[in-house]
Amino acid sequence: MSKEINAVYIGRKRTMDYCLVVVTIFNKGENQCTIRARGRSISTAVDVAEITKRKYLSVIEVSDVKIGSEVLEGDHGPKTVSTIDITLKRKSDK
Protein backbone atom coordinates (compact mmCIF):
# COMPACT_ATOMS: atom_id res chain seq x y z
CA MET A 1 0.00 0.00 0.00
CA SER A 2 1.53 3.29 -1.08
CA LYS A 3 1.12 6.53 0.86
CA GLU A 4 -1.42 9.12 -0.24
CA ILE A 5 -2.24 12.57 1.06
CA ASN A 6 -5.96 11.84 1.53
CA ALA A 7 -5.53 8.34 2.93
CA VAL A 8 -6.82 7.34 6.35
CA TYR A 9 -4.97 4.35 7.80
CA ILE A 10 -7.13 2.34 10.20
CA GLY A 11 -5.50 1.10 13.38
CA ARG A 12 -6.59 0.64 16.98
CA LYS A 13 -8.37 3.93 17.67
CA ARG A 14 -12.13 4.20 18.07
CA THR A 15 -14.26 4.06 14.93
CA MET A 16 -15.65 7.55 15.45
CA ASP A 17 -12.13 9.02 15.55
CA TYR A 18 -11.57 7.83 11.99
CA CYS A 19 -15.02 9.08 10.92
CA LEU A 20 -14.02 12.55 12.14
CA VAL A 21 -10.83 12.44 10.07
CA VAL A 22 -12.78 11.49 6.91
CA VAL A 23 -15.35 14.25 7.51
CA THR A 24 -12.53 16.76 8.04
CA ILE A 25 -10.88 15.77 4.75
CA PHE A 26 -14.11 16.34 2.81
CA ASN A 27 -14.89 19.59 4.67
CA LYS A 28 -11.51 20.95 3.58
CA GLY A 29 -12.77 20.75 0.00
CA GLU A 30 -11.25 17.47 -1.13
CA ASN A 31 -13.27 15.36 -3.57
CA GLN A 32 -11.83 11.97 -2.63
CA CYS A 33 -10.55 10.03 0.38
CA THR A 34 -9.16 6.51 0.70
CA ILE A 35 -9.65 4.39 3.81
CA ARG A 36 -6.95 1.74 4.16
CA ALA A 37 -6.74 -1.20 6.53
CA ARG A 38 -5.30 -4.66 6.87
CA GLY A 39 -5.97 -7.71 8.98
CA ARG A 40 -8.41 -7.35 11.84
CA SER A 41 -8.90 -3.65 11.13
CA ILE A 42 -10.76 -4.35 7.88
CA SER A 43 -14.14 -4.51 9.62
CA THR A 44 -13.45 -1.15 11.26
CA ALA A 45 -12.62 0.35 7.86
CA VAL A 46 -15.97 -0.81 6.47
CA ASP A 47 -17.73 0.64 9.53
CA VAL A 48 -15.97 3.99 9.08
CA ALA A 49 -17.00 4.20 5.43
CA GLU A 50 -20.64 3.32 6.11
CA ILE A 51 -21.06 5.49 9.22
CA THR A 52 -19.50 8.49 7.49
CA LYS A 53 -21.62 8.00 4.38
CA ARG A 54 -24.94 7.42 6.14
CA LYS A 55 -24.71 9.58 9.24
CA TYR A 56 -22.45 12.54 8.46
CA LEU A 57 -21.94 13.10 4.73
CA SER A 58 -24.76 12.12 2.40
CA VAL A 59 -22.86 13.81 -0.46
CA ILE A 60 -20.28 11.02 -0.68
CA GLU A 61 -20.39 7.54 -2.15
CA VAL A 62 -18.14 4.51 -2.30
CA SER A 63 -16.48 4.72 -5.70
CA ASP A 64 -14.02 1.83 -5.46
CA VAL A 65 -13.07 -1.07 -3.22
CA LYS A 66 -9.79 -2.92 -3.68
CA ILE A 67 -8.87 -6.05 -1.77
CA GLY A 68 -5.56 -7.83 -1.68
CA SER A 69 -2.91 -9.31 0.55
CA GLU A 70 0.60 -8.51 1.72
CA VAL A 71 3.33 -10.78 2.95
CA LEU A 72 4.82 -9.53 6.21
CA GLU A 73 7.91 -10.86 7.93
CA GLY A 74 7.16 -11.95 11.47
CA ASP A 75 8.94 -13.72 14.30
CA HIS A 76 7.98 -17.11 12.89
CA GLY A 77 8.58 -16.38 9.20
CA PRO A 78 6.46 -14.78 6.50
CA LYS A 79 2.76 -14.19 7.15
CA THR A 80 0.05 -13.24 4.64
CA VAL A 81 -2.27 -10.43 5.75
CA SER A 82 -5.43 -9.29 3.94
CA THR A 83 -5.77 -5.62 2.91
CA ILE A 84 -8.60 -3.33 1.79
CA ASP A 85 -8.72 0.14 0.20
CA ILE A 86 -12.11 1.86 0.22
CA THR A 87 -12.27 5.00 -1.92
CA LEU A 88 -14.95 7.53 -1.01
CA LYS A 89 -15.78 10.21 -3.57
CA ARG A 90 -18.01 13.26 -3.55
CA LYS A 91 -21.17 12.57 -5.59
CA SER A 92 -21.29 14.33 -8.92
CA ASP A 93 -24.25 16.61 -9.60
CA LYS A 94 -26.63 15.17 -12.16
C-alpha positions as CSV (number, residue, x, y, z in Angstrom):
1,M,0.0,0.0,0.0
2,S,1.5,3.3,-1.1
3,K,1.1,6.5,0.9
4,E,-1.4,9.1,-0.2
5,I,-2.2,12.6,1.1
6,N,-6.0,11.8,1.5
7,A,-5.5,8.3,2.9
8,V,-6.8,7.3,6.3
9,Y,-5.0,4.3,7.8
10,I,-7.1,2.3,10.2
11,G,-5.5,1.1,13.4
12,R,-6.6,0.6,17.0
13,K,-8.4,3.9,17.7
14,R,-12.1,4.2,18.1
15,T,-14.3,4.1,14.9
16,M,-15.7,7.5,15.5
17,D,-12.1,9.0,15.6
18,Y,-11.6,7.8,12.0
19,C,-15.0,9.1,10.9
20,L,-14.0,12.5,12.1
21,V,-10.8,12.4,10.1
22,V,-12.8,11.5,6.9
23,V,-15.3,14.2,7.5
24,T,-12.5,16.8,8.0
25,I,-10.9,15.8,4.7
26,F,-14.1,16.3,2.8
27,N,-14.9,19.6,4.7
28,K,-11.5,20.9,3.6
29,G,-12.8,20.8,0.0
30,E,-11.2,17.5,-1.1
31,N,-13.3,15.4,-3.6
32,Q,-11.8,12.0,-2.6
33,C,-10.5,10.0,0.4
34,T,-9.2,6.5,0.7
35,I,-9.7,4.4,3.8
36,R,-7.0,1.7,4.2
37,A,-6.7,-1.2,6.5
38,R,-5.3,-4.7,6.9
39,G,-6.0,-7.7,9.0
40,R,-8.4,-7.4,11.8
41,S,-8.9,-3.6,11.1
42,I,-10.8,-4.4,7.9
43,S,-14.1,-4.5,9.6
44,T,-13.5,-1.1,11.3
45,A,-12.6,0.4,7.9
46,V,-16.0,-0.8,6.5
47,D,-17.7,0.6,9.5
48,V,-16.0,4.0,9.1
49,A,-17.0,4.2,5.4
50,E,-20.6,3.3,6.1
51,I,-21.1,5.5,9.2
52,T,-19.5,8.5,7.5
53,K,-21.6,8.0,4.4
54,R,-24.9,7.4,6.1
55,K,-24.7,9.6,9.2
56,Y,-22.5,12.5,8.5
57,L,-21.9,13.1,4.7
58,S,-24.8,12.1,2.4
59,V,-22.9,13.8,-0.5
60,I,-20.3,11.0,-0.7
61,E,-20.4,7.5,-2.2
62,V,-18.1,4.5,-2.3
63,S,-16.5,4.7,-5.7
64,D,-14.0,1.8,-5.5
65,V,-13.1,-1.1,-3.2
66,K,-9.8,-2.9,-3.7
67,I,-8.9,-6.0,-1.8
68,G,-5.6,-7.8,-1.7
69,S,-2.9,-9.3,0.5
70,E,0.6,-8.5,1.7
71,V,3.3,-10.8,3.0
72,L,4.8,-9.5,6.2
73,E,7.9,-10.9,7.9
74,G,7.2,-12.0,11.5
75,D,8.9,-13.7,14.3
76,H,8.0,-17.1,12.9
77,G,8.6,-16.4,9.2
78,P,6.5,-14.8,6.5
79,K,2.8,-14.2,7.1
80,T,0.1,-13.2,4.6
81,V,-2.3,-10.4,5.8
82,S,-5.4,-9.3,3.9
83,T,-5.8,-5.6,2.9
84,I,-8.6,-3.3,1.8
85,D,-8.7,0.1,0.2
86,I,-12.1,1.9,0.2
87,T,-12.3,5.0,-1.9
88,L,-14.9,7.5,-1.0
89,K,-15.8,10.2,-3.6
90,R,-18.0,13.3,-3.5
91,K,-21.2,12.6,-5.6
92,S,-21.3,14.3,-8.9
93,D,-24.3,16.6,-9.6
94,K,-26.6,15.2,-12.2
